[in-house]
Amino acid sequence: MSDLVGELKWRGFVHHVTQGMGTHLAAGTRVVYCGFDPTAPSLQLGNLMPIMLLRHFQLAGHRPIALMGGGTGLIGDPSGKPGERPLLSKEQIRENLQRMRDQMARLLDFDGAAPALVLNNADWLVKQSLVDFLRDVGKHFSVNIMLQKESVKARLDTGLSYTEFSYMLLQAYDFLHLFRERQCTIQVGGSDQWGNITGGIDLIRRVEGGEAHGLVAPLVTTASGAKFGKTEAGAIYLDPGLTSPYQFYQFWYNTDDGQVESYLKLFTLLPRHDIEALMKAQEKDPSRREAQGTLATEVTKMVHGEEAKDNATGVSAILFSDFDPHNVKASVFDEMAKEIPTASVSANNLGLVDALVKAGLAKSKSEARRQIEQGGVYVNQQRVKDVDRKLDPSDWLAGGNLLLRKGKKDYGLLRLQR
């Protein structure tokens, strides 16, 4: 076994792996690919696991290919789906592909000794002749065997179109094409892709007499058994315009104690001794949530960058730990404005009563006065009981922001008009 396979097993990436993978990797530098479906407007958390797989291969000296399914995306993969996907237009597929390429740039190294490569299978699938494809590829597939694949069996009762049934052949041809053109010998993915991957391995053996391998990671779920990366509000995206860095950070910070070690292994590049030390600290004092904080910080920084991570942690500290907001940067308030009720105001002689109404923390001036008198109102995390209090220049924080709070959890942000 190579060190890489051992590391991947320790981290929990290995659900199935072809026999001889360790020997194959130990014999030299390899090219490994994973396919990504471009039918969503952004990569989602569910895509992060195979991306991390590619990253580990790259760190071990192998070259990763992120194969964007511009061609197969026009068909739709039936794996793990209860019904047929709606087919998107070619224009929408192209737009999604460009967004995903940009997101990949943070997660894989495109300039190092084994630079990552992004390809689009539309470049060879769209122009493929149907008759040639059936003669050269289709003849190597037994319908009897295809019907036994999990992705097909799971859909036979509800219905499976010929379009979706042919997906397995297209993915197998992708592997064959990359084997021929890029010397790619390994495909990785989620456990639902095992049937498709072994189909490609068999096609390469039959057509080229070549050796190819596959590795699939297990399905990741939350503590409740729900699909990983899905919340009541919907999917968690890697695009900050669809899921803000703060919401992204909070998703990871809210990880259940029983899942956090697994997530640290899968979704960060922290070495083994660091993860083991974190878990020992977690056992001693779970209430500190040190492991969750490290997980959230590491993944947010990796996906969104250092500044976005700092802003997300700043917002979290202010909203959940009464952190003093006087020394934070204006960019933290820019991030906060996406998450809490925010109003733009003029600084001229604004009273606290009016400020509470404008911020949406009180429905009327009388309600605002009552809240202040009862001691439930805070200006920049400082309690205020004076109903006649006026906001003065010293109240405005970096970037012309003022934080109001009612009770323990209700926040509002005022921003000076510019």
Backbone torsions as a table, in degrees:
resi	resn	phi	psi	omega
1	MET	NA	135.6	176.2
2	SER	-76.3	161.4	177.2
3	ASP	-59.6	-34.3	-178.1
4	LEU	-64.3	-46.5	-179.9
5	VAL	-62.6	-40.2	177.6
6	GLY	-62.5	-42.5	178.2
7	GLU	-64.2	-42.8	-179.8
8	LEU	-65.2	-36.9	177.3
9	LYS	-65.8	-43.8	179.4
10	TRP	-61.3	-37.3	-178.2
11	ARG	-78.6	-11.7	177.4
12	GLY	92.6	20.4	-177.5
13	PHE	-86.1	-14.3	-169.3
14	VAL	-102.5	110.7	172.9
15	HIS	-100.2	-50.8	171.6
16	HIS	-135.2	145.3	174.6
17	VAL	-146.3	142.3	-179.2
18	THR	-70.8	148.6	179.4
19	GLN	-64.3	135.0	178.3
20	GLY	91.3	3.9	-179.7
21	MET	-59.9	-44.9	-178.9
22	GLY	-58.7	-45.2	178.9
23	THR	-64.3	-40.5	179.6
24	HIS	-61.6	-43.2	-179.5
25	LEU	-69.9	-37.5	-176.8
26	ALA	-69.2	-18.9	-175.3
27	ALA	-80.5	-9.8	179.5
28	GLY	158.7	179.4	179.1
29	THR	-68.6	133.5	-178.1
30	ARG	-120.0	160.9	172.9
31	VAL	-107.5	129.7	-175.2
32	VAL	-127.7	140.2	-179.8
33	TYR	-130.8	157.5	173.2
34	CYS	-139.8	139.9	-179.9
35	GLY	-93.7	146.5	179.7
36	PHE	-130.2	132.3	-176.9
37	ASP	-82.5	121.1	-176.7
38	PRO	-93.9	25.3	-177.3
39	THR	-84.0	-7.5	174.9
40	ALA	-102.1	159.5	-178.4
41	PRO	-74.4	-4.5	-178.3
42	SER	-161.9	158.3	167.1
43	LEU	-63.3	147.3	179.4
44	GLN	-116.0	173.0	179.8
45	LEU	-58.0	-31.6	177.4
46	GLY	-60.5	-24.3	177.9
47	ASN	-81.6	-15.2	-172.8
48	LEU	-68.4	-33.4	-178.6
49	MET	-63.7	-51.1	176.9
50	PRO	-64.6	-30.0	176.0
51	ILE	-64.9	-41.7	177.6
52	MET	-64.1	-35.0	175.0
53	LEU	-59.3	-48.4	178.5
54	LEU	-59.8	-39.3	-178.9
55	ARG	-64.4	-40.9	178.6
56	HIS	-65.0	-40.1	175.7
57	PHE	-61.5	-41.7	-179.0
58	GLN	-65.4	-42.7	178.8
59	LEU	-63.4	-24.7	177.4
60	ALA	-86.6	4.3	175.1
61	GLY	100.8	2.1	-179.8
62	HIS	-95.6	159.1	-174.2
63	ARG	-100.3	123.0	-179.2
64	PRO	-93.5	145.9	171.4
65	ILE	-120.6	124.0	171.3
66	ALA	-95.1	108.9	-176.8
67	LEU	-95.4	111.4	179.4
68	MET	-86.1	129.4	-172.8
69	GLY	-84.3	59.5	176.9
70	GLY	-63.4	-26.7	177.3
71	GLY	-90.9	-53.5	179.2
72	THR	-65.7	-26.7	177.3
73	GLY	-64.5	-21.9	175.9
74	LEU	-75.8	-15.7	-179.5
75	ILE	-99.7	-52.8	-179.8
76	GLY	100.0	125.8	179.7
77	ASP	-83.8	124.2	179.5
78	PRO	-75.2	-10.2	-175.0
79	SER	-59.3	126.8	174.7
80	GLY	70.3	14.2	-178.2
81	LYS	-116.4	134.0	-179.6
82	PRO	-76.1	-19.2	-179.0
83	GLY	-149.3	172.0	-177.2
84	GLU	-69.9	138.1	179.3
85	ARG	-74.2	148.6	172.0
86	PRO	-68.4	136.4	-178.6
87	LEU	-82.3	127.3	179.9
88	LEU	-88.3	161.3	177.9
89	SER	-72.7	159.1	177.5
90	LYS	-61.8	-34.9	179.8
91	GLU	-65.3	-42.8	179.8
92	GLN	-66.5	-39.4	177.2
93	ILE	-59.7	-44.7	-179.3
94	ARG	-62.6	-41.9	180.0
95	GLU	-64.1	-43.4	178.6
96	ASN	-63.6	-39.6	179.8
97	LEU	-59.3	-42.8	-178.1
98	GLN	-65.4	-40.4	178.0
99	ARG	-62.7	-42.8	-178.1
100	MET	-67.9	-35.8	176.4
101	ARG	-58.7	-45.2	-179.3
102	ASP	-61.9	-38.6	179.6
103	GLN	-68.6	-35.4	179.5
104	MET	-61.4	-29.1	-174.0
105	ALA	-61.5	-26.7	178.1
106	ARG	-81.5	-21.5	-167.6
107	LEU	-104.1	-21.8	178.1
108	LEU	-125.5	154.3	-179.1
109	ASP	-90.9	115.7	-178.6
110	PHE	-99.8	4.7	-175.3
111	ASP	-127.6	-4.1	-173.3
112	GLY	-81.5	-161.8	-177.3
113	ALA	-67.7	-30.6	176.6
114	ALA	-122.6	71.5	-171.3
115	PRO	-64.2	138.7	177.1
116	ALA	-69.8	157.7	-178.9
117	LEU	-133.5	137.2	174.3
118	VAL	-110.1	123.5	178.7
119	LEU	-123.0	162.4	179.2
120	ASN	-124.3	118.0	-175.5
121	ASN	-70.3	-8.6	172.8
122	ALA	-62.2	-26.2	-177.8
123	ASP	-61.9	-26.2	177.3
124	TRP	-118.4	-24.1	-178.0
125	LEU	-78.7	-39.6	-173.8
126	VAL	-63.6	-35.7	-178.0
127	LYS	-91.8	5.5	-179.5
128	GLN	-71.3	130.8	176.5
129	SER	-72.3	132.1	-178.6
130	LEU	-61.0	-46.1	-177.4
131	VAL	-63.8	-44.0	178.6
132	ASP	-63.2	-40.1	-179.2
133	PHE	-62.8	-44.4	180.0
134	LEU	-65.2	-38.0	180.0
135	ARG	-71.0	-44.3	-171.2
136	ASP	-87.2	-28.1	-176.1
137	VAL	-114.8	-51.6	-174.1
138	GLY	-57.7	-32.7	-176.9
139	LYS	-68.0	-16.1	-179.2
140	HIS	-90.0	0.8	-177.5
141	PHE	-113.5	130.1	175.7
142	SER	-91.6	125.8	177.5
143	VAL	-59.7	-37.0	179.6
144	ASN	-58.0	-43.7	-179.6
145	ILE	-72.0	-39.3	179.5
146	MET	-60.7	-36.1	-179.6
147	LEU	-67.8	-18.1	179.6
148	GLN	-88.0	-10.3	179.4
149	LYS	-67.4	139.8	-175.4
150	GLU	-58.3	-40.2	-177.3
151	SER	-64.0	-26.5	178.5
152	VAL	-88.3	-47.6	-178.1
153	LYS	-56.4	-37.9	-176.6
154	ALA	-67.4	-16.3	-175.7
155	ARG	-111.7	-1.3	-175.5
156	LEU	-64.8	-34.1	-178.9
157	ASP	-73.2	-39.6	-177.4
158	THR	-87.2	-17.1	178.7
159	GLY	113.2	137.9	-179.6
160	LEU	-139.8	121.3	-179.1
161	SER	-75.8	160.0	176.9
162	TYR	-62.8	-32.8	178.3
163	THR	-56.7	-50.3	-179.1
164	GLU	-70.5	-35.7	179.9
165	PHE	-60.1	-32.1	-178.4
166	SER	-78.7	-9.1	-176.2
167	TYR	-57.7	-39.8	-178.0
168	MET	-58.6	-38.9	179.4
169	LEU	-67.9	-38.8	-179.8
170	LEU	-65.0	-43.4	-179.9
171	GLN	-66.7	-38.0	177.1
172	ALA	-62.5	-39.1	179.1
173	TYR	-66.9	-35.9	174.7
174	ASP	-54.6	-48.0	-179.0
175	PHE	-61.6	-44.3	178.6
176	LEU	-61.5	-43.7	179.3
177	HIS	-61.1	-46.4	-179.3
178	LEU	-68.6	-32.1	174.7
179	PHE	-61.9	-44.1	-177.9
180	ARG	-72.8	-46.1	-170.4
181	GLU	-90.2	-28.6	-174.1
182	ARG	-123.5	5.8	-177.8
183	GLN	56.1	35.2	179.4
184	CYS	-81.8	126.6	-175.7
185	THR	-122.1	1.3	-177.3
186	ILE	-135.8	134.8	171.5
187	GLN	-121.1	137.5	177.3
188	VAL	-123.3	162.5	179.4
189	GLY	176.5	-167.7	175.7
190	GLY	-81.3	165.7	-175.1
191	SER	-61.1	-25.7	179.4
192	ASP	-71.9	-8.2	-179.1
193	GLN	-97.1	1.5	-174.6
194	TRP	-57.9	-44.4	179.8
195	GLY	-62.3	-41.7	178.3
196	ASN	-66.0	-40.3	-178.0
197	ILE	-67.5	-45.3	179.3
198	THR	-65.7	-28.4	174.1
199	GLY	-62.5	-40.4	177.4
200	GLY	-68.4	-40.0	178.1
201	ILE	-60.7	-43.8	-179.7
202	ASP	-66.7	-38.2	178.9
203	LEU	-63.8	-42.8	178.7
204	ILE	-62.3	-40.3	178.8
205	ARG	-64.9	-43.8	-177.3
206	ARG	-69.7	-42.4	-172.6
207	VAL	-85.8	-43.2	-173.9
208	GLU	-109.4	-8.2	-174.7
209	GLY	64.6	25.1	-174.3
210	GLY	-97.5	161.6	177.5
211	GLU	-97.6	127.3	176.9
212	ALA	-139.3	158.5	-173.8
213	HIS	-136.8	162.7	178.4
214	GLY	-141.9	151.9	175.7
215	LEU	-144.0	130.2	178.1
216	VAL	-125.0	144.7	-179.5
217	ALA	-93.5	153.2	-179.7
218	PRO	-69.7	160.4	175.2
219	LEU	-69.4	128.9	179.8
220	VAL	-96.4	133.6	177.5
221	THR	-127.8	165.2	174.5
222	THR	-82.1	177.6	-179.5
223	ALA	-60.2	-29.0	-179.4
224	SER	-84.3	-4.0	-178.0
225	GLY	90.5	1.3	-180.0
226	ALA	-74.0	161.4	179.5
227	LYS	-63.4	132.7	-178.0
228	PHE	-62.7	137.5	177.0
229	GLY	86.9	2.8	177.5
230	LYS	-110.6	136.7	176.3
231	THR	-128.7	177.2	177.5
232	GLU	-60.7	-29.8	-179.8
233	ALA	-82.1	-7.2	179.9
234	GLY	120.2	-165.3	-176.9
235	ALA	-71.5	151.1	172.7
236	ILE	-93.7	117.4	-177.0
237	TYR	-99.9	158.1	174.5
238	LEU	-85.2	-12.1	176.9
239	ASP	-79.4	119.7	-177.9
240	PRO	-64.5	-17.9	177.1
241	GLY	-77.3	-18.4	179.9
242	LEU	-103.8	-35.9	172.5
243	THR	-132.6	114.1	-175.5
244	SER	-64.1	152.9	177.1
245	PRO	-55.8	-34.3	177.7
246	TYR	-65.6	-46.3	177.9
247	GLN	-63.5	-38.2	177.6
248	PHE	-61.4	-48.0	179.1
249	TYR	-60.1	-44.3	-178.0
250	GLN	-64.3	-35.2	177.5
251	PHE	-56.5	-47.0	-177.8
252	TRP	-72.6	-38.9	-178.7
253	TYR	-64.1	-29.6	-179.1
254	ASN	-85.0	10.6	178.4
255	THR	-58.1	136.8	177.7
256	ASP	-64.2	147.2	-179.6
257	ASP	-55.2	-35.0	-178.2
258	GLY	-72.9	-14.7	-177.6
259	GLN	-105.8	-16.1	-166.3
260	VAL	-65.3	-37.1	178.9
261	GLU	-64.7	-43.5	178.7
262	SER	-60.6	-43.1	-178.8
263	TYR	-68.2	-36.4	176.9
264	LEU	-61.5	-39.3	179.9
265	LYS	-70.2	-39.9	-174.4
266	LEU	-81.1	-39.3	-165.7
267	PHE	-113.5	5.6	171.1
268	THR	-127.1	166.7	176.3
269	LEU	-103.0	15.0	179.0
270	LEU	-59.0	138.1	179.7
271	PRO	-69.8	165.2	-174.5
272	ARG	-56.6	-45.6	-175.2
273	HIS	-66.0	-32.2	177.5
274	ASP	-68.1	-42.5	179.6
275	ILE	-66.0	-41.8	179.2
276	GLU	-64.3	-37.9	178.2
277	ALA	-66.4	-40.3	178.0
278	LEU	-61.5	-42.9	-177.4
279	MET	-69.9	-31.2	174.9
280	LYS	-66.3	-42.1	177.8
281	ALA	-64.7	-36.2	179.1
282	GLN	-65.1	-38.9	179.3
283	GLU	-64.5	-37.9	-178.6
284	LYS	-69.6	-39.9	-177.8
285	ASP	-146.7	82.5	-178.8
286	PRO	-61.3	-26.0	-175.6
287	SER	-66.1	-23.1	179.2
288	ARG	-73.4	-21.4	180.0
289	ARG	51.0	42.0	-179.3
290	GLU	-64.4	-38.7	180.0
291	ALA	-65.6	-42.8	178.3
292	GLN	-64.2	-40.6	179.2
293	GLY	-62.8	-42.3	178.4
294	THR	-66.2	-43.1	177.8
295	LEU	-57.8	-50.7	-177.8
296	ALA	-62.4	-41.3	-179.3
297	THR	-65.9	-46.9	-176.6
298	GLU	-64.4	-46.4	-176.2
299	VAL	-71.6	-39.2	178.7
300	THR	-63.8	-41.5	178.3
301	LYS	-64.0	-42.6	-178.8
302	MET	-63.4	-42.4	-174.3
303	VAL	-84.3	-38.8	-171.8
304	HIS	-114.2	-11.2	178.5
305	GLY	99.1	167.3	-174.0
306	GLU	-62.4	-46.6	-176.5
307	GLU	-64.7	-44.8	179.4
308	ALA	-63.4	-37.0	176.6
309	LYS	-63.0	-44.7	179.4
310	ASP	-61.8	-41.7	179.4
311	ASN	-64.7	-43.0	-179.4
312	ALA	-64.5	-43.7	179.0
313	THR	-68.1	-33.3	177.0
314	GLY	-64.6	-45.3	177.6
315	VAL	-61.7	-44.6	-179.1
316	SER	-61.7	-43.4	-179.4
317	ALA	-62.5	-40.8	-178.7
318	ILE	-69.1	-45.7	-173.3
319	LEU	-76.3	-25.4	-172.6
320	PHE	-118.7	-4.5	-179.4
321	SER	-137.8	19.7	179.1
322	ASP	55.1	31.1	-179.4
323	PHE	-62.3	138.8	-180.0
324	ASP	-67.1	118.3	-175.8
325	PRO	-84.4	1.2	-172.9
326	HIS	-68.0	-25.2	-174.6
327	ASN	-107.8	11.4	-179.7
328	VAL	-88.4	159.5	-178.5
329	LYS	-77.8	159.5	179.2
330	ALA	-60.7	-31.4	-177.9
331	SER	-64.8	-26.4	176.5
332	VAL	-65.4	-39.8	178.5
333	PHE	-71.3	-30.9	174.6
334	ASP	-60.9	-41.2	178.1
335	GLU	-70.0	-40.0	-179.6
336	MET	-63.3	-34.1	-178.3
337	ALA	-62.7	-20.6	177.4
338	LYS	-79.1	-15.6	-168.4
339	GLU	-112.0	-24.7	-177.2
340	ILE	-126.5	160.0	177.4
341	PRO	-54.1	131.2	-174.2
342	THR	-134.7	139.2	178.9
343	ALA	-136.0	146.2	176.6
344	SER	-96.7	130.6	-175.4
345	VAL	-136.0	164.5	170.7
346	SER	-93.3	144.7	-176.5
347	ALA	-81.2	-6.3	-173.4
348	ASN	-66.6	104.6	169.6
349	ASN	53.9	40.8	-179.3
350	LEU	-84.5	125.0	177.9
351	GLY	-86.4	159.2	-178.8
352	LEU	-63.8	-36.7	178.9
353	VAL	-59.0	-49.7	178.6
354	ASP	-64.6	-34.7	-179.3
355	ALA	-63.7	-40.8	178.8
356	LEU	-63.8	-38.6	179.0
357	VAL	-67.4	-45.6	-179.1
358	LYS	-62.9	-33.3	-179.1
359	ALA	-80.2	-5.3	179.0
360	GLY	80.7	14.2	179.8
361	LEU	-90.3	-8.7	175.6
362	ALA	-145.3	140.7	-178.5
363	LYS	-80.3	-21.8	-178.2
364	SER	-148.4	167.1	178.5
365	LYS	-66.6	-36.5	179.9
366	SER	-65.5	-39.2	176.7
367	GLU	-64.4	-40.1	179.3
368	ALA	-63.1	-43.8	179.1
369	ARG	-60.8	-43.5	-178.9
370	ARG	-63.1	-40.2	179.2
371	GLN	-64.2	-41.0	179.6
372	ILE	-65.7	-46.3	-178.4
373	GLU	-62.0	-31.9	-179.4
374	GLN	-82.6	-0.9	176.2
375	GLY	79.2	22.1	-177.4
376	GLY	-102.1	13.0	-176.4
377	VAL	-117.6	137.2	-179.5
378	TYR	-128.1	138.9	173.5
379	VAL	-112.2	117.2	-177.0
380	ASN	51.4	43.8	176.1
381	GLN	71.6	11.2	176.0
382	GLN	-110.2	128.5	-178.3
383	ARG	-67.5	139.3	179.2
384	VAL	-129.4	130.8	-179.7
385	LYS	-117.4	1.9	-178.0
386	ASP	-89.5	110.0	-178.6
387	VAL	-68.3	-17.9	-179.8
388	ASP	-95.3	8.4	-176.9
389	ARG	-60.6	131.8	174.5
390	LYS	-105.4	146.4	175.7
391	LEU	-80.6	129.2	-179.3
392	ASP	-116.8	170.7	-175.4
393	PRO	-53.9	-30.8	-177.7
394	SER	-71.9	-15.5	179.5
395	ASP	-76.6	-21.0	-173.5
396	TRP	-85.3	125.5	-175.6
397	LEU	-89.1	-172.4	-177.2
398	ALA	-50.4	131.8	178.4
399	GLY	76.0	11.3	-179.7
400	GLY	73.4	50.4	-179.1
401	ASN	-121.0	147.7	176.9
402	LEU	-138.8	127.5	-175.4
403	LEU	-100.5	125.2	176.9
404	LEU	-112.0	146.6	178.0
405	ARG	-139.7	139.3	175.4
406	LYS	-118.7	120.8	-177.7
407	GLY	68.3	-144.8	-176.0
408	LYS	-92.4	-27.3	-168.0
409	LYS	-127.7	-16.6	-173.9
410	ASP	-87.1	115.3	-177.2
411	TYR	-115.3	154.2	170.8
412	GLY	-144.6	149.5	-178.3
413	LEU	-122.7	128.7	172.7
414	LEU	-104.2	139.7	-179.4
415	ARG	-129.5	131.2	-179.9
416	LEU	-65.0	136.8	176.9
417	GLN	-65.4	139.2	-178.6
418	ARG	-113.6	NA	NA
